[in-house]
Amino acid sequence: MNPTMTTLPEKEHPNKAFGWAARDPSGVLSPFKFSRRATGEKDVAFKVLYCGICHSDLHMVKNEWGFSVYPLVPGHEIVGEVTEVGNKVQKFKVGDRVGVGCVVGSCRSCDSCKDDLENYCPQSILTYGAKYHDGTITYGGYSDTMVADEQFILRIPENLPLDAAAPLLCAGITVYSPLRYYGLDKPGLHIGVVGLGGLGHVAVKFAKAMGVKVTVISTSPTKKKEALENLGADSFLVSRDHHQLQGATGSLDGIIDTVSAEHPLLPLLGLLKSNGKLVLVGAPEKPLELPIFPLLQGRKVVGGSMTGGMKETQEMVDFAAAHNVKPDIEVIAMEYVNTAMERLLKADVKYRFVIDIGNTLNATS
């Protein structure tokens, strides 16, 4: 804690910031100067060093979900080093390695907040493109600085590289949380992971670290070697191969489905044992057809999950550090971000882009 820290109204003490923003639904990002709010008494300000690129960033810059506010600075997988703390901050000090994920605010009084599930709060505030308590619009991590309430700041362990830590704050918690909540984290269980992208490859790594047997399920036979040899999966199924799926009928205790495109659920339900759980973490644009009879016949469950609360996200980061779970990343310069977005649209990345903010952002000013 910094006892000399003083708090001034934002109009007197704005935190000048520089980043890249989209100005319209074309989704093209370009340099952008703006102001962060003043560092309040419970706020932590930090220099952004790395920021992951999430597929939701692509949706948001193009306003594909219909609620984007321009200019929009994306980024909710943000890590860096603390530069200033408010005079009532207790958890962090200048120099600490920290991060911010998908949420920077909530009501703190509803049942979800009381249960440490701020991500499910009806009044949760997204890290970018949302209205903060003071009426200002939030800006994300494609920028040089970040300010957030200490409640929504995460501590990054020293043995976890910052560039690899960034994608954990969205992709990591998105798969870690359902593994824990749905009880699919018990050694000896056998789960399936559908889709081997930014989410799927981290799901495989977390599940293996938990002692779980993992089968990767993909439409692409070419990913078999990657799944088995590089990511450590135990087996591989081609989702379009009827004979392979038939041979694996009733073999899985649960499935984490990371696919965001339209796809059939019936073949996946057939892979589950009785009492098995199919958990959806992807977000297809169109509703998926849900066959009922396979649920009735095996007392099977279809559920969903979305990121995680602050307590669980910190638990996930600590688990990743303890078990050496690191996403596979491609580190890029800030000026490459528009090309990266085009490649992301084509799924041309293994498996997560991370922007080197600290070394490349200022060069674009």
N, C-alpha and C positions, 0 to 999 in steps of 0.2 A: 504494500500500500504506500502511496506517495502522499505524505502529510502536507506537502506544499501545494498540492493541486487545488486550484480554485475553479468554481463553476460560474460561468457567465452566460447570460442569455445568448441564444444563437445569433441574433442580429449583431451582437458585439464581439462574438468569438466563434465564427464559423470555422469548421475544419475544411480548408480548401482541398479539393480532390480532383484527380484526373483519371479518366478511364476511357473505355470504348462503349458506345451506345448505338442502338438501333433507333432511327427517327421515324420509321414508318414500317408497314407490313412487308416491304420488300426484304426485310431482314438483314440488310447490309449494315455492318458495324463500322464505325469510324470514331476518331478521337473526340473526346467530350470533356469539357471542364464543368465542374459543379461543386456544391458545398455539402459536406456532411454536417449533421447537427453538432452543436457544441458537446464536448465530453461531459455528461452529467455526473452527478455524485455517485451513481451506481454503474456508470458506463466504463467500458474498456475500449480504448482506441488501439488499433494495431496496424503496422505496416504489412500490407498484403505481399506475400512472396510467391505463392502459387494459387491457382484457381482451376479446378476441374471444369470440363465442359460436359454438361448433362444433356441428354436428348430433350429434356423439357426446355432447356434454353433455346433450342431450335424451334420448338413449338411456340414459345413465348415471343421471340423476336419477329416471327411471322404472324402473330396474333391468331394462331390456328385454334386456340381455345376460346377466343372471343372476349378476353378481358385484359389484354395488354394495354399498358399506359405508356405513351411515348413522351420524351425520350426514355428508353429502357436500357439500363445497364444490367446485363444478366450476371449469373454466377452465384451458386449456393453451395459450392464445395471449396471453401475459402480457408487458407491457412497462412499464418505469418507470425510476426513478433510484436509483443506489446510495446507501445511507445508512451502511453499515458493511461492513468487510471483515475477514476473519481475518488473523492475523499471518503466515501463509504464502501468502497470495494474491498472485499475481504479475501477473495479467492485467488486473485492474480496480482502480479507486480510487473513493473517494467522489465522487459527482457524475456518474459515467459513465451514459450511456443504455444500458440493457441489456434483455434479454428472456429468457424461459424458454418452451420449447415443450412437446412431449408427454412428454418423458422427463427425470427428475431423478436417475437412478442406473442403474448396470449393474455387472457383475462385474469388468470391465476386464481380464480375462485370457483370455476365450474368443477364438476366431478372429474372430468378428464385431467384438468390441471392438478387437482388434488391427488390424482393417481399417477402423477409424473408422466402424463401423456399429453403434453402441450400440443403435439402435432394434431391431435383430434379435437382440440378446443374449437368451438364454433367461431371464436373471435381470434383465432391464431393469425399472426401477421407474417406473411411470406418475406423472405430475405430481400426480394426485389419485386418491383411492380405492384406493391401493395401500399395501403395507407397506414402510416404509423400512428401511435397514440396522439402525437402532437399535430396530426393532419398532414404531415409531409409524406412524400412518396419515397419508398425505400429503394435504394440502389444496391446492386449486387457486387460481386467480387472481381469483375473485369475492371479493376480500378486499383489505385495505389494505396488507399487507406480504407479502413472499416471501423465503424463505431457500433457497439451493441451493448445492451444491458448484460452484466456479468452472469445473470441467470441463463443466458443463451450463448455463453462462451464455453468452448470445450478446451480441455488441456491436452496437448499432444505430447506423448511420452518421448523422452530423449532418443530412444533407440528406434523410433519410427521415422523414416525419412519424410520430410515435409511434402515433397512432390508426390510420393506414393500415398501419403495420408489424406490428401485432398479428396479423392473420389470416395473414400470411406464415408464421408460426411453426408452423402446421399446414396450412392450405389451400395456402399457397405451396410449401412443401417437398414436399407430397404429389404435386404435379404436376411440379415442377421435377426431382425425383430421377429419375422414369422417363424424362423427356425426355432427360436426360443419360445414364443407364445404358443405355438401349436404343438410343442413337445416333440419336435423333429430333431432335437439336438442330443438325443440319448445314444451313447455308444452301442453299436450293434444294430441299430435301425438301418433300413435301406430306403433311401429317398431318390427321387428323380429330379433333375433340373432341366427344365425346358428352355432352350435357347442359350447359345453360348456367346453372348455379347457382354456389354459393360456390366450388367447385373449378373448374368448367368455365371461368368467365370469367377466372380467373387463369391457367389453362392457355393460353387464347388469347393473353393478354398476354405471357406468357413466351415462347411459341413465336414470336410476331411479333418480339419483341426479339432472338431468336436468328436471325432471317432466314428463318424457315420459313413456307411457304405453309399457310394454315389453312382448313379447311372445318368449320363447326359443324354438328353433326347433332342435331336436336331433334325431339321429338314435336309441338312447338307452332309452327305457321307464324307466329304473332304475334311470335315472337322474332327473325325474320329482320332487321328493321330495326335492332334493338338490336345483333345480332351483326355486321352489316356496317358500320353507320355509327358506332356508339359504341365498339365493341370492336376494330374494324379487321380482322375476319375477311375472307377473300378470297371465300368462297362459303358457301352455306347449303343444307342438305338436310333435308327433312322425312322423318323415319325411317319414317313410315307410308305414304309415297307411293311405291308400287312403281315407277312410271315414273321418278321422280327418281333412285331408287337404281340402277335398271337403267342409266340414262344415265351413272352415275358408277362403274360396275363396273371394278375393277382400277385405280383412279386414285390410291390412297393408299399411301404408304410405311409409315405406321403410324397407330394410333388410340389416343388416351387416352380411356378409357371411365370417366366419373366418376359414372355413375348407380348409386344404391343401391337402386333398386326392381327387381323382377323384369322382365326384358326379353329378347327374343330376340337371340342372338349371330350366327345365320346371315346375316342381312342385312349385318351389319358385316363379317364375314369376306369377303363377296362384294365389298366395296369395296376390299379390300387387293390390292396388286400381289403377284406371286410374291415370296416371302421377307419379306412384310409382317408387322408385329407388332401384335397387339391387346393392349393393356395395361389391365388392370382395376385401378382405384384406389377404386372404390365398393365398398360391402359390403352386397349384397342379403341380406335375412333368409333367403331360400330359395335352395337351389342352382340355378344356371343350367344349362340343357341345352347341352352342347358337341358340335356335329356334327363328326365326324372327317374325312369325305371332303374338305371344303374345305381342311383342314390338309394332308392328304396331296397333294392335287392342286397346291397352290401352295407347298409347303414353308413354310407359314405358322406363326407362333408365337403362342400365347396365354400371357401372363405376368401377373404382378401386382407391386405395389409398395406399400410402406407408409411414409409419412413419410421420414425420412432421418437419418443420423448427425450428430453435432455439427459435424464439419468441413464436410460438404456443406451443412448448414443455414446455417452462417456464409457459405459461398460464395454460397448463394442470396440471402441478405439483402444482401450486398455487390453482387451482380449487379443486384438490384432497385433498389438505390440508384443504381447507375451508369447504368441504362437507364430510370429513371423508371417502373418497374413498381409500380403501387399498386392494391391491391384497391379495388373500389367498396364503400363502407361506409355504414351508417346508424348514427350515434352516438346512444346512448340513455342515459338516467339509470338508476341502479341500481334504483330503485323500479319501473321499467318492465319488469324482466327477465321476470316471469311472462307478461306480455302478449307480449313478444318470443318466448318459447318457444312460445306458442300460434300466433303468426304463422309461426314457423319450421316448425312442423308442417304448415302449409298452403303452404309455400314462398313466403310473402308477404314477401320481402325482396330487395332488389337492392344487394349480393348477400351481405353479411355484416354482422351486428349487431356493434357494438363498444361495450362498456360504458365510460362515462366514470367510472372508479373515483375518480380524483383529485378531481374536482369534485362528485360526487354521492353517494358512499358514506357519508360522515360525516353527511350530512343525514338519513340513514335510521336513525341510531343511537338 
